[in-house]
Amino acid sequence: MEEGKRTPGLHSENLRIYHGYRKGAYMFPCDEQEQDRLDFLHKALSLAMRSNVQIHVPYPVNGRFLDLGCGTGLWAIDMAERNPGASVVGVDLSPIQPRNHPRNCHFYTPFDFEGSWNLGEDSWDMIHLRMGSGSVVSWQSLYHKVLAHLRHGAWFEQVEIDFEPRCVYHQQRWPALQYWYQNLKLATEQHMRPLAHQYEETLYQLRKAGFTEISHHQIALPLGPWHKNDQEKLVGRWYGLAFSESIEPLSLAPFSRVLGWSPNRIYDLNFNAKSEVLNGRSRGFHILNIYQARRPIF
C-alpha cells in the first residue's frame, strides 16, 4: 500500500466511471461528478452534526486517527487542520483525494476495508467510518478489525444515513422516491451489501463485537430548505442538493447489474424521484445516525 498509488482498471459504465480495484464489489462511481456529490454531502453532514452539542468523541489532540472509506478526504483533512499535532490517515479504493493536504494527513489507495489490514493493531486513538452501508458484506468482521486496531480505551465513530423517505405529514407520499428506495433496498440486499440502514442491528453488532459505552444519536436531515429554523434550513439546503445528486449514482449499477433494468427505465425513475425532491412541496427528511463506541480499557 503506497500513498497516492494509482488504482488500476477504472472502467466506464452507464456514462459514469467506476472503481477497477476488486471490480464489481463496490457499486458506486468515483468520477468528478461523484467527488462533487461527496463534498456536498460532507458539508451537509458537518453542519447537521455541528448543531448537536451532544455529539463528541473524546480523543487526544496529538493522537492517531484513521478514516475508513475516506472518499475525497475532507473529514481527514478537517481533522488534521484542527489537530496539527495529530497523525491522520485516510484509506479508500481510489485516489480521489486532493494532492494539496496538511503534512500530518496521508492517504493510502487502493485499500478495501473488507480485505486484510496492515495498519497496525492497538495503535489508533480514533477510527472513523462514514456511509459504509451498501459496501459491507459482514459488519461483524469489520467491527472486529476496527476493535483490534484501536488502542484500549479508544473510540470508533460511525455515521450512516437511513435513506427511507419520511414526511412530517404522514399523508404525504412520494411515489417515485418510495419506488426508487424500495428497489435500491432490494438490489443491494441481493448484492449482499445492503444500503438500507437499521440502527437496532448496528447497535446489536457493535455490542456483539465487544465495544462498550455505545451511544447512538439521530438527527433529521431535511430534504430541502423547508424548515423554519435557520440552521435547519441551511442543513436542508445543502442536504437537499447532496441527495438530489445522489439518486443517480446510488442506483445506476444496482438497478442495471442486479435488477437487469434498461438504461431508459433507470433514468426515467431517477428523473421522477429527483423531481419530487426538488419541487419542495413535501416536508421530507432522512435520518442521520451517529454511533460512538469504545474499545474496553482492559
N, C-alpha and C positions, 0 to 999 in steps of 0.2 A: 504494500500500500504506500503510495507516494503522494505528497501534497500536490494538488493541481493536476494529477495524471489524467490524460485524456481517456474518455470512455469509448470503448470500441463499438463499432457497428450501429450507430444511430440509424433509424430507418423511418421512412415516411409511410403514413397510413391515414386515410381519410383526410388528406391535406394537412396533417399535423406531424410533428416529429416526436418519436418515442425513444426511450432508453434501449440501447442494444445490449447492455450488460444483463445477463440472465433473461434474455428476451421473452416477453410474454407474461412474466410473473407480475410485474408492476404495470398496471393498465392505463396509467395517466401520462400525458405528454410531458416534454421537457423543453419545448421551444420557447422563443422570446415571448410569445403571447401568454404562455403558461407562467413564465417568470414574472410578467407584469401582474397576472392574477394573484400569484403567491405574495407579491409585495402589497397589493391592495388588501389581501386577507390579513397579512401581518399588521398593517395599520389598524384595521377594524378590530382585531382581537386585542391588540395592545391598548387601544382606547377603552374597550369594554372591561378588560381586567384592571386597568389603572383606576377605574371608577369604583372598584370594590376593595376597600382597605383591608378586608379580612384575608385577602389572598397574598400570602407572603411566605416564602420558604427561607428559613434561617440558613445562611451559608457564610463561610469565611471569605472576606473580600479578596484575599490572596490565594484562593483555592483553585482547584482544577474542575472545570465544567465541560461536560460532554453533551452535544446536541445531536440526537439521532434523527436521520432523515432531515437534514438541515435546510434543504431546498436552496433558496437564494442566499441563505446565510444571515438574514437580518437579525434574527434572535441572537445568534452567536456574536455578531458584530456589536449589537447593543450591549450585551453583557461585557464584552471586552472593553468597550469605551467607558462603561460605568465603573468597571473594576480594573484599572490599569495594572494592578499587581497580580491579577489572576492569569491563569492559562486556560484559554477556551479553544475547544476543538469541535468542529462540525464534520459530520460524515454523511455521505449521500451516494446515490448511484451515479450521478452525472456532475461534471464540473461546471455548474451554472452559477457559482458564487463569484462576486466581484474580485478582480485581482488586487484592487486597492482596498486593503483592510488593515486594522490595527496590528501591530507587531506581535501582540500577545494573543492573536486569533489565527488559527490554522484550519485548513480544510483538507480532507482526505477523500479521494474518489478513485476508482469506484468502490463503494462499501455497501454491502447488503446486510442490514442488521438481523436478517433472518438466518444468515450464514454464521460461520465461525468468527469469533472476535479475537483480535490480537491487540488489545487496547490497555492491558494491564489490570488485573484483578485487584480489588481492595485499594484502588488508587484515585477514585473520583469523589469530589465533595458534593457534586450535584450532577444528575443526569436528567436531561430534558427531552421530551418527545411530544411533538405536536402533529395532529392529524395522521395518526398511524392507522386508523380504521380504513379498511379497503386494501391494506398492504400486508396484513399479518395472517398467517395460517394458524399458528399456535401462540396465543398470548402467554400461556404458562411457560413455554420455552423462552420467550423473550424476557419475561419478568425474572426468570431465574438468572439469565445472563446479566440483566441490569443489577439485580441484587448482589451478584458475585463481584461485580466491578465497582460498586460503591464501597467507600470506606465504612467501617462500623459507625453507625450514628448519622450517616449522610443521607441525603434526600433525593427522591425521584419525583419529578413533576410531569404529569401527562395532561394534555389539553386536546379535547375532542368535541366536534360539533355533532349534535343529533340533527340530521337533515330532514326529519319528518316535519312536513309543513303544519304549522299551528296558526290559529287565528284568535284574536282577542274575543271576537264574537263567533261563537261556535257554529252559528247557522251559515256563516260564510264558507264557501268552498272554492278551491282552485282545481278544477277537474284535470287540466293538463299537467299541472305541477304534481298533483297527487299521483297521476298515472305514471309520470316520469319517475317519481320517488319509488313507487311500488316495483316498477320494473328494474330500476337500478339496484334496489334491495335484492330482488330475485337473482339478477345476473351475477352480482358479486358474491352472493351465497353459493351459487353453483360453481363459481371460480375458487371457492374455499377461502376467500378473503373478504368477509362481509364488510360492507360500508356502513350498514345500519348499526348505530351505537346504542348499547343498552347499559345504563350506568350500574344497575344491580349486578350484572355479570362482571363488569370491570372491578367493582368492589370485592366481589367474591374471589376473582382470580388474583387480585393483589394480596388478599389475606392468605389464600392458599399457597402463594409463592413464599410467604414468610415475612412480608412487610408488616410494620407496626405503625401506630399513630397515624392512621389513614384518615385524611379529610377529603371531603367532596363538596364543591361549590357549584351552583348552577346560575347562569346569567342568561337573560333573554337577549337575543340578537335580533333587533327589528329589521325586517326586510324592507328597508326604505326609511326616509325621514318623516315618518308619520307621528312619532311620539311628541308629546307636548313639552317634555323636559329637554332642555337644550343639549345636555350631554348625551342623552339617549338619541336625540335627533341626529347628532354628529356621528355617533356609532352606527345608526341606521343608514345614514348617507353612505358611509364607507362600506358597511357590510352589504347593503343592497347592491352596490356596484360590484363588490367582490363575488357575491353569489350569482348574480346575473351572468357574470363572466365565467362562472364555474359550471354552469349547466351543460355546456357542450363538452369540455374536456373530461368531466367526470363520467359522461355516459357514452361517448363515441365508441371506445373499444369494448366496454361491457355489452352494449347493445348489438354491435356488429359481430364481435368474436364469439360471444357466449349465446346470445339470443338469436343470432343469424338475421338480424333486421337489415333491410336495404338502406343505403345512404339517404334516400329521399324520405323514408319513414322516420329515420332518426332526426333529420334536420327539421322536418315538419313539427314533430313533437317538441323538440328543443326550442324552436321559434315560438310556439304557443305557450310553453311553460315560461320562457323568458318574458314574453309579453305580459303574462299575468303578474309577474313580479314587478315589472317596471311601470304598470299602469297606476299603481298606488292606491287602488280602491280598497283593497283588503288590508286590514291591520295585521299582517302576518309576521311571524317570527320563528326562529330556530332556537334551540337550547345549546348553550356552550357549557361544557362540563370540564371542571378543573379538579384534578386529583393530586394530592400530595401524600407521599408515603415514605416511611423511614426504614432504613436497614437497622435492625436491632443493634444497640450499643455493644452488647456482649453476645 
